[in-house]
């Protein structure tokens, strides 16, 4: 039974990696846009590079601690774009994970073996 669980994990992670490779150009493009906009906000707000990167990922992951806030109107608009880009990244990663789970259950259903239960 334990080898069956490992087989399921192997199928899942193989499908996850395959799907991440497929969407990597899109994912990396969104990351580049986010970081570029973060640097631009940092330049406008006169922040250090580390603060600009920190702000970019806190905003992009929609955490929003509020310790760094843009004061200029253009920076605020760019921060909105970073936030929406972060939502796109989160959605893409979630979709890839769901697709990998679907591939796992589909492969298990084709073999006819019962799904393992318990820890």
Secondary structure, DSSP 4 states (H G I P E B T S, - for coil): -HHHHHHHHHHHHHHHHHHHHHHHHHHHHHHHHHHHHHHHHHHHHT--HHHHHHHHHHHHTT---SSS---SHHHHHHHHHHHHHHHHHHHHHHHHHHHHHHHHHHHHHHHTPPPP---
